[in-house]
Structures are given as structure tokens and as C-alpha cells.
Amino acid sequence: MTDRRRYPSDLSDARWALVEPTLTAWRQARTARALAFGRPPEHDLRDLLDAILYVDRTGIPWRYLPHDYPPHQTVYAHFARWQRDGVFEQLNGLLRRLVRASEGRDPEPTACIIDSQSVKTSTNAPAATQGVDVGNKIAGRKRNIDTDTIGLLLTVLVTAASVQDSTAGQHLLTAVAADHPTVRKTWADMGYKTAVIEHGATLGIDVEIVRRDPTTRGFVVQPRRWVVERTFGWLMNHRRLARDYEALPARSEAMIHVAMINLMTRRLTNETTPTWRGT
């Protein structure tokens, strides 16, 4: 790590210790190839991850990164490589298991909750990756997520906003069944219709639709589903996620993983997430 002024989004020593082995292993696996081309690693891994966290937390464009971070081209190149190599997903899985174990739970969940969130896009997003969510009257993309029962991310799928929840839900369940075979129960809202329930049955997952009481008026906390709604609230504390700024849906998914990595490392080290609310 270079000697520079620290930003609120930067990793503490304790948080860095949680993710350093994974990133170091990634670099070591590629060092031989880099040396073969005469390009040894030049930048500190911690500085690179700090820069990515800075973008995710503050919402700035890559080229607006402060100059005491590595060059923005280098930071984005590593962000893209880590996304393609599944490093963010690997870290998310590692940290999720640590959080669950620290709270006295089994490392792998047996139940989950699925939901979606439609968000507007920026001009960076190609038109082919966008759509219109007629129900919510939003043109852009849709974030479909699957969390465990304490709100930690299991799976994320970013699609055009026009993609139906029932279609995305089937993809989420397939991914959950493959990556988390212990899951046997899923809660969802009314948007996930018969096709999702039937698909879950073929995977050995019982999908239960949480129905709103028609006699209630105004906002009412829904059983089980409030957990995934809270997760969306956690994500929206990261200004890069207030709108979808990424050109590729896969990079949008990576930004969500980065936000969860930020949240879980703080949770494991009992560090609060600084906000600007009330300041």
C-alpha cells in the first residue's frame, strides 16, 4: 500500500486482511504470464481495490478518480479482469460464509428470498441492454437478487427492465440450486408466478409466494420479504448504484458484489459505514 491520505471508503488493515489472500492468489496465478511479456505488476492490490470501492461508494466516473490512486485506466482494467475471473463472486461467497459463521449460523443457507429492483440507466448503457418496466414505469435495467435469510447476497442477475420477474426468477433459482445445493425454501412476491414455483419444484426448492393482505392500506412490512428489501436499501447507500452507469450488465453485477464486499467486511470487523445523512 502506498503512503497516501486515506479516504472513508478505503479498507482498514483488518478489512484488508479478510480479502488479501484471495487477491494475492489471483495475482500469483498471473505473475508468471505477466513476466513472460515483460510486464511485472506495478500497482499495489490494496490501492486498486480501494479505488474500486471509492467509485462504488461515491458514484464518480472512473476518470474522476483522485490522482493519489493508481491511474483510472489501470483501476478499471483490474475491475474488468476481476469481474471476468469471478474474483468478486469468490470474495462475496467467502465473506458471506464468514459472516454467517460469526452469527452462529451454518456457512451455507437452507432458505433464501428473491426480489427485483428496476433502475434508470445512464447514457453509457447500450440500448440493447435496456427495456421498460411497465409496472414501475421505469426505463432501464432490472436487478434481480437472491439473498439468504439475513440479507446477504447469494446470486445477482442484471437484465433489461422489460424482462419479466418470472423469467429472471427461474434463472436465479437455477443458479442457486447449482451454487447452494442446501437451499430448499424460497420466498418471493406476486411477481414470481406459477412458472417460478414449478421450476423450483423441479430443482427441489419450495417457492412460497408472500401475499399482501388486501385489507391493509399504505406501507406494511411483508413477512420474510422485508429482508431482501433491506438489502436493496444497503446497496443504495453506494451512489454508483443509485443509477446503472455500467456499459455491460455483467459489470453492473460486479458493482453489486463490490458493495456487498464493502458491507460484509465492515460487518465482520464491527466498523460502521460512513454516510452523509445528517452531516
N, C-alpha and C positions, 0 to 999 in steps of 0.2 A: 504494500500500500504506500502510495506517495505521501509526502508530508504536505498536506494542504488543509485548508479550513474545512471543517465538517459541516454538512447540511443536515437538517432534521430528518430527511429521508434516508440518510446513509446508514449502513449496517453498524451496529456496535460490535465490539470484539466477540461478545457472547453469541450474537446472532450470526456473525460470520463463521464462527466455529461450527455451527449447525450445517451450513451449506458448503463450506470449503472443501471437504473430502470429495464430494460429487464433482465439483468444478475442476479440482485438481486432477482427478482421474480422467475427466474428459480431455483436459489439455495434454496429459501424459500420453494418452492414446493417439494423439495427433502430432506430438512433438517431432517424432521421427520423420514423418512425412514433411513437416514444415522445414526441418533442417535439410532434407534432401533437396528442397528447392531454394535453399539458402536464405530462408526467412524464419529465424528464431523468434519466439514470442517476445513482443516488445512491451506489452502493457500488463499491468497488474490485474488479476482476475477480480479482486475486490473492487477496484476502481471501476471496472467495466460494469459489474453488477450494480454498484452504487449509481452509476449514470443511468442505467435502465430503470432503476427504482425511482430516480429523480423525475424522469419523463413520465412514468406511470402515475406518480403521486401528484405532480404539478400540472400535467397536461400540455406541456410545451412541445412545439415541433422539435424534431431531432437536431436540426441545425442551430437551434437556440440554446443548446447545452452550454453551461458555463465553461470558460476556457481552461479551468483547472481540472476538468475531467479529460479523459482521452478524446481525440478528435471524434466528432459525431459520426463520421463515416465508419470509423473503427467500431464504435459502440453499436451502431445499427447492424454492422456485419456480424458481430458476435450475437446480437439478439436474434438475427435471422438464422445463424448456424445452430444456436441452442434450441430454437424452435423446431428446425428441421430434424435435429438429432434427438428430440424428445427430452432434452435436459430439464426443461421447465416442468414437464409432466412427472419426470422422475423425482425432482425435488418436492413437488406437490404431494406425491404419494409417500415419500419418506417422512416429511413433516407431519402429514395427516396421521400417520401411524404413531408418531411420537406424541402428538397432542392427545390422541385417544388413549394411549397407554398412560400418559401423565394424569388423566382424569379417571383412571381405573376402569377403562373400557377395553374390550378386545381390539387389537390392532385393526382387524378387518370388520366392517359393518355387516349387519344382517338385515338392515332395512334402510330405505332411502326415500327422498322426496324429489319430485321433478316439477319444474315450472319454466316459464319463459318470460323474457322481457324484450320488448321492441324499443329500439333507439334510433334516432336520426343519425345519418352519416354525414361525413364531410365531403368536400369535392375530391378527396383522394380516392374514394371508393368507386371502382368501375360500376357503371350502370347495370351490368350483367349480374352483379352480386347483390343487388338491391331489389326491393319489392315494396308493396304496400300492405300493411296490416289494417284491413278494413275495419275490424272491430275496435281497435285503439286509435284509428285514424293517424297512423304514423307511417311515413315513407322512409325506408332504410333497411336495417338488418334486425334479426331477432337472435337473442342469446338464449339458448336452451341449456339449462344446467340441471345436474343431478347432485344432490348433497346427501350426506349421512344425517342422522337424526340430531346432530349438534351443529349442523350448518356448514360442515367442511366439504369442499368440492370433491366430487368423485369423477364426474365427466362433464365436459362442456362441448357444445356444438353451435357454431355461429352459421346462420343461414340468411337468405333473403327474408325480409319481414313477411312476405306473402306465403311462405311455407307454413302449412297447417301444423298446429301443435301435435296432432295425431301422427303425422308423418315423422316429424322430428322425434317425437316420443318413442317411436319404435326403434329408431337409430340409437337413442340414448340407452334404452333397455338392452339392446344387443351389446353395446359397449360395456355396460355394467355387468352383464352376465359373463362376458369374456374376461374382464379385468378383476371382478369382485364376485367370484362364484358363491360366496357365502350369503349374498343378498337374496332374501326370499320374500320380502314385502316392500311395496312401493305405494306411496300416497301421491295423488295428483288432483288437479282441479277438473272442472267440467269440460275444459278444452281437450282433454285427452279421452277420446271416446272409445267406442267398442273395439276398434282396431287395436288400440294400445293394450286394452285388457286381454284380448285374445292373443296378441303377440307375447305378452307377459306370461300367459299360461303355457305357451309352447316352450318358454325358457325356464319354467318352474318358478316364476315370480308372480305373487298375488298382487294385482294392481287394484287399489281401493280408491274410488273417487270421493273426495271430500266435498259434500254438497252444502251449499249455503242455505240456511233456514230462510224460506221465502217470507216468513212473517217479520223478519228483522229489517230495520231501516238504518241507513248510514253505515259507517265503518264498524265491522265486527271482526275480531281476531278469529281466524279459522283454525280449528284443531290441526295439528301437525304441519299444515301448510305455512304457518307463521314462521317456521324455521327457515325455509328457503327464501321467504320474503325478506327476512333479516339479513340473509347472505347477500341479496341484491343491494340492501342498504349498506352493508360493509363495502361492497365493490364500488358503490357510487361515491365513497369518500376519496376515491382515486380519480382525479379530474380527467385523466386520459380516457376514462370510461364513461364520462358524462355524455359523450357522443362517440360514435365509432369513427375513429380517424384513420384506421388502418386500410391500406390498399387491398390486402388479402384477408379473407375470413380466418385463415389459419393464424395469421399474426394477431388478429383480434382475440382469438382463443388464447394465444400466448400471453397477451396483456392481462387477461383474466387470471391466468396461472400466476403471473408475476404479482398481482395484487394479493392473491391468496398466500403466496410465499411470504410476502411482507407481513400479512396479518398473523400467520401461524408462527413465524419466527418471533414476533413480539409476544405472542401468547405464551410461547414456551419459555421466554426469558422474563416474563412479567414486566415488559416495557409497554408503556402506553403509546397509542398512535396520536401524534400531534395533529390537531385540527386548528382551523382558523375561526371556528364558531365562537362568538363572544369575545373576540380579540379586536 
